[in-house]
């Protein structure tokens, strides 16, 4: 079996006149790199849109429990308990008991009632974890009908059953299995990320323009009044963005199946099937799902113009170095030139390190990549899936 340790995904996406990701001043995010300032899309922005995408290859369609990221999760548990027939006073006590016992951090302000259940930071919790906590709190409330006693019972329960909560299959949700979870909770388990996402950046110097626009007041216009109801301006950026994603296959299998990452290569096929389907879906999402800021005024949708997938056991390495020197923005064939830069970088790295990575790529243009076969997206995703689930050689998987 040729089971890959890492899957590396390189993409080129093109966006004209959009504001995909803003900084605290409302401007397009930027990145100083090499000899030029570039426009940037943060990894958080990219992951968010892949997580919540609703299409045939959405993560939710995989049948794995998802998660919720919020500061008011304890209030959700309180409301769920009340919907199950528990009194408001006991439901409130249960939420406070979970908080006081270290499930989530306390809020940064003194408050009462449901506001006292707001945590200081948004925490990612799986719906399986939430369901389990609601069930156990409801059971404890049947035996402990006083608020103070119930809080004590919940504290003991969390201490005694910490390992049960950690062992819930898919307990922390699919997002956590993919992108990790860092918690300061005494009860919830942190989860190492299995998917590493770089900030995407333009392969050329930032191309930014200030868009000045006005809002017309229809009623005043009908009355013969001149002028506008408001004058505004916003930044718009255009560019060809290089993106880079790495999937740590054994970590993904460990996160999904609860198996030790070091034993992943010996796992039977059925223990690797879910990881294969997850990566298949993820590949489609990376290729076709765009950041959605200012959708109504810029329609910022694009499918990857180029996608290269590499599999192997070598430690990952980005190809961002290909664009250390920014490409000229007036290049007659910018996309082809960008792919050529990537191909040249691969050739240099292969020559220097003797890397033996299996490669396949998708491209709209007539381009070539060293030691790589061109495939359409469906076949590319199936090739990666087969590599994970069956350990198939590239020729067999394709």
C-alpha positions in Angstrom: 0.0 0.0 0.0 1.1 3.5 -0.8 -0.6 5.4 2.0 0.2 9.1 1.9 1.1 11.0 5.0 0.4 14.4 3.6 -1.8 15.8 0.8 -0.7 19.2 -0.5 -3.2 21.4 -2.5 -2.0 24.4 -4.5 -4.6 26.7 -6.2 -4.8 29.8 -8.3 -8.1 31.7 -8.1 -8.9 35.0 -10.0 -11.1 37.7 -8.6 -11.8 41.1 -10.3 -13.2 44.1 -8.5 -14.0 42.5 -5.1 -13.4 43.0 -1.4 -13.0 39.5 -0.3 -11.5 40.0 3.2 -11.4 43.3 5.1 -9.1 44.5 8.0 -10.2 46.5 11.0 -10.4 49.7 8.9 -12.6 48.1 6.2 -9.8 47.9 3.7 -8.7 44.9 1.7 -6.2 42.8 3.7 -2.6 43.1 2.5 0.6 41.2 2.8 4.2 42.5 2.3 6.0 39.7 0.5 9.2 39.8 -1.5 9.4 42.9 -3.7 5.8 44.0 -3.5 2.7 44.5 -1.3 0.1 41.9 -2.1 -3.7 41.6 -1.5 -4.5 38.8 1.0 -7.3 36.5 2.0 -6.9 35.2 5.5 -7.0 31.5 6.3 -9.8 32.1 8.8 -11.9 33.6 6.0 -11.3 30.7 3.7 -12.0 28.0 6.3 -15.2 29.7 7.4 -16.7 29.6 3.9 -15.7 26.0 3.3 -17.3 25.0 6.6 -20.6 26.7 6.0 -20.9 26.1 2.2 -24.2 24.6 1.1 -23.9 22.5 -2.0 -23.6 18.9 -3.1 -20.1 18.6 -1.5 -20.9 20.5 1.7 -19.3 19.2 4.9 -22.7 18.8 6.4 -23.7 16.3 3.8 -21.1 13.8 5.0 -23.4 12.7 7.9 -20.9 13.6 10.6 -22.2 15.8 13.5 -21.2 19.4 13.0 -20.3 22.0 15.7 -21.3 25.5 16.8 -19.0 28.4 17.6 -20.6 30.8 20.1 -20.3 32.7 23.3 -23.9 31.7 24.3 -23.6 27.9 24.1 -24.5 27.5 27.8 -27.7 29.5 27.1 -28.5 27.1 24.3 -28.1 24.2 26.8 -30.4 26.1 29.2 -33.1 26.5 26.6 -32.8 22.9 25.5 -33.4 21.8 29.1 -36.5 24.0 29.4 -37.8 22.6 26.1 -37.4 19.2 27.6 -39.7 20.1 30.5 -37.2 21.4 33.1 -38.1 24.4 35.1 -36.4 27.7 34.2 -34.8 27.9 37.7 -33.2 24.5 37.4 -32.3 25.0 33.8 -30.5 28.2 34.7 -28.8 26.4 37.6 -27.6 23.6 35.3 -26.0 26.2 32.9 -24.3 28.0 35.8 -23.2 24.6 37.2 -21.5 23.7 33.9 -19.8 27.1 33.7 -18.6 27.0 37.4 -17.3 23.5 37.0 -14.9 24.7 34.2 -16.8 23.5 31.1 -16.4 27.0 29.6 -14.8 30.2 30.8 -16.9 32.8 32.6 -17.9 36.0 30.9 -16.0 39.2 31.4 -18.9 41.0 33.2 -21.1 40.6 36.2 -24.6 39.7 35.1 -27.6 37.7 36.0 -30.1 35.3 34.4 -29.3 34.0 31.0 -26.7 36.8 30.5 -24.6 35.1 33.2 -24.2 32.2 30.9 -22.4 34.2 28.2 -18.7 33.2 28.0 -15.8 35.5 27.6 -14.9 34.0 24.2 -16.6 32.1 21.4 -15.9 28.3 21.9 -16.3 25.6 19.4 -18.5 22.8 20.7 -19.8 19.8 18.8 -23.5 19.1 18.8 -22.8 15.6 20.1 -21.1 17.1 23.1 -24.1 19.5 23.6 -26.6 16.7 23.3 -24.7 14.6 25.8 -24.5 17.4 28.3 -28.3 18.2 28.0 -29.1 14.6 28.5 -27.0 14.2 31.6 -28.1 17.5 33.1 -31.7 16.5 32.7 -31.1 13.2 34.4 -29.3 14.8 37.3 -32.1 17.4 37.7 -34.5 14.6 38.2 -32.6 13.5 41.3 -31.4 16.9 42.5 -34.3 19.3 42.6 -32.6 22.2 44.4 -30.4 24.6 42.4 -27.5 24.5 44.8 -27.6 20.7 45.0 -27.9 20.4 41.2 -24.8 22.5 40.7 -22.8 20.3 43.0 -24.0 17.2 41.2 -23.0 18.6 37.8 -19.5 19.5 39.1 -19.1 15.9 40.3 -20.4 14.6 37.0 -18.0 16.6 34.9 -15.1 15.5 37.0 -16.0 11.8 37.0 -17.0 11.7 33.3 -14.4 13.8 31.7 -13.0 10.8 29.8 -16.5 9.9 28.6 -17.0 13.4 27.1 -13.6 13.2 25.4 -14.4 9.7 24.0 -17.6 10.7 22.3 -17.3 9.7 18.7 -17.2 12.9 16.6 -18.0 14.6 19.8 -16.4 17.9 19.0 -17.8 18.0 15.5 -16.4 17.8 12.0 -15.0 21.3 12.0 -12.8 20.5 15.0 -11.6 17.3 13.4 -10.5 19.3 10.3 -9.3 22.6 11.7 -8.6 21.8 15.3 -9.9 23.2 18.6 -7.9 25.1 21.3 -9.8 25.3 24.6 -8.9 26.5 28.1 -11.7 24.3 29.5 -11.0 21.8 32.3 -13.3 19.4 30.6 -13.3 19.8 26.9 -10.4 18.3 24.9 -8.2 20.3 22.6 -7.9 18.9 19.1 -4.9 19.2 16.9 -5.8 20.4 13.4 -5.6 17.9 10.5 -5.9 20.6 7.8 -3.4 23.5 7.6 -4.5 26.5 5.6 -2.2 29.3 4.5 -3.3 32.9 3.8 -3.9 33.3 0.1 -2.1 36.2 -1.6 -1.8 37.7 -5.1 1.1 36.5 -7.2 1.5 40.1 -8.3 1.5 43.5 -6.7 -1.7 44.6 -5.1 -4.2 46.1 -7.5 -6.6 48.2 -5.4 -9.0 51.0 -6.3 -11.2 53.2 -4.2 -14.8 52.9 -5.3 -16.8 56.1 -4.8 -20.6 55.7 -4.9 -23.8 57.5 -4.0 -27.2 56.4 -2.8 -30.2 58.0 -4.6 -33.2 58.9 -2.6 -36.2 57.8 -4.7 -38.9 59.9 -2.9 -36.9 63.1 -2.9 -36.0 62.6 -6.6 -39.7 62.3 -7.4 -40.3 65.6 -5.6 -37.7 67.3 -7.8 -35.0 67.4 -5.1 -31.4 67.1 -6.4 -28.5 65.4 -4.7 -28.1 62.0 -3.0 -29.1 60.4 0.2 -25.5 59.5 1.0 -22.0 59.4 -0.4 -19.7 56.5 0.4 -16.5 54.9 -0.7 -15.0 51.4 -0.4 -11.9 49.5 -1.6 -12.0 47.0 -4.4 -9.2 44.7 -5.3 -8.4 42.5 -8.2 -6.0 39.7 -8.4 -4.8 36.2 -9.1 -4.4 34.5 -5.7 -2.1 31.6 -4.8 -3.6 29.3 -2.1 -2.0 26.5 -0.2 -3.6 23.7 2.0 -2.1 20.7 3.6 -4.0 17.6 4.9 -2.3 15.6 7.6 -3.9 12.2 6.7 -3.0 10.2 9.9 -4.1 13.1 12.1 -7.4 13.4 10.2 -8.1 9.7 10.6 -7.2 9.9 14.3 -9.6 12.9 14.8 -12.4 11.2 12.9 -12.1 7.6 14.2 -10.5 8.2 17.7 -7.5 6.1 16.7 -3.9 6.8 17.5 -2.3 8.7 14.7 0.8 6.6 14.9 -1.2 3.4 14.0 -3.0 4.9 11.0 -1.2 2.9 8.3 -2.4 -0.4 9.9 -6.0 0.5 10.0 -8.5 -1.4 7.9 -10.1 0.2 4.9 -13.4 1.0 6.7 -11.5 3.0 9.2 -10.1 5.2 6.4 -13.2 5.6 4.3 -14.6 8.6 6.1 -11.3 10.4 5.9 -11.3 9.7 2.1 -14.8 11.1 1.6 -13.9 14.2 3.8 -10.9 15.0 1.6 -12.9 14.4 -1.5 -15.5 17.0 -0.4 -12.8 19.4 0.8 -11.1 19.3 -2.6 -14.3 20.3 -4.3 -14.9 23.1 -1.7 -11.4 24.5 -2.1 -11.8 24.6 -5.9 -15.3 26.1 -6.1 -16.3 28.0 -2.9 -15.3 31.6 -2.7 -15.2 34.1 0.2 -18.6 35.9 0.2 -18.0 39.5 1.3 -20.0 42.1 -0.6 -21.8 39.4 -2.7 -24.6 41.7 -3.7 -22.4 44.4 -5.2 -19.4 42.4 -6.6 -20.6 38.8 -7.2 -17.1 37.5 -6.1 -17.5 34.0 -7.3 -14.7 32.0 -9.0 -13.7 28.4 -9.6 -10.0 27.5 -9.4 -8.2 28.2 -12.7 -5.5 25.8 -11.6 -5.3 23.2 -8.8 -2.3 21.0 -8.1 -2.5 18.1 -5.7 0.6 16.3 -4.4 0.6 13.2 -2.1 3.5 11.6 -0.3 5.3 11.1 3.0 7.7 14.1 2.8 7.1 17.0 5.2 5.0 19.6 3.4 6.5 22.7 1.6 4.7 25.6 0.1 5.4 26.8 -3.4 4.9 30.4 -2.4 8.6 31.0 -3.1 7.8 30.9 -6.7 6.2 34.3 -6.3 8.9 35.9 -4.1 9.3 38.3 -7.0 5.9 39.5 -8.0 4.8 38.9 -11.6 4.1 42.0 -13.7 0.4 42.9 -13.6 0.4 43.7 -17.3 1.6 40.2 -18.3 -0.1 39.1 -21.5 -0.8 35.6 -20.1 -0.7 36.0 -16.3 -2.3 32.7 -15.4 0.0 30.7 -17.7 3.0 32.6 -16.4 1.9 31.8 -12.8 1.7 28.1 -13.5 5.0 28.2 -15.2 6.5 29.8 -12.1 5.1 27.0 -9.9 6.4 24.4 -12.4 9.8 25.9 -12.3 9.8 26.0 -8.5 8.8 22.3 -8.4 11.5 21.4 -10.8 14.1 23.1 -8.6 12.8 21.5 -5.4 12.7 18.1 -7.0 16.3 18.5 -8.2 17.6 19.7 -4.9 15.8 17.3 -2.6 14.9 14.3 -4.9 11.4 14.4 -3.6 9.1 11.6 -4.8 5.7 13.1 -4.7 2.8 11.8 -6.8 1.0 14.7 -8.6 -2.2 15.4 -10.5 -3.5 18.8 -11.6 -6.5 20.6 -13.0 -6.0 23.6 -15.3 -8.0 25.7 -17.7 -5.0 26.7 -19.7 -2.5 24.7 -21.8 0.1 24.2 -19.2 2.3 21.4 -17.9 3.6 20.4 -14.5 6.6 18.2 -13.9 5.7 14.5 -13.5 2.0 15.3 -13.3 -1.1 14.2 -15.2 -4.0 16.5 -15.9 -7.4 15.5 -14.6 -10.9 17.1 -14.3 -12.0 18.0 -10.8 -14.2 14.9 -10.2 -11.4 12.5 -11.2 -8.8 14.5 -9.2 -11.0 14.3 -6.1 -11.6 10.6 -6.6 -7.9 10.0 -7.1 -7.1 11.5 -3.7 -10.0 9.6 -2.1 -8.7 6.3 -3.4 -5.2 7.0 -2.2 -6.5 7.4 1.4 -9.0 4.6 1.5 -7.4 1.9 -0.6 -3.8 2.8 -0.7 -4.1 2.5 -4.5 -1.2 3.5 -6.8 -2.0 6.6 -8.8 -2.5 4.7 -12.1 -5.0 2.4 -10.4 -6.9 5.2 -8.6 -7.1 7.3 -11.8 
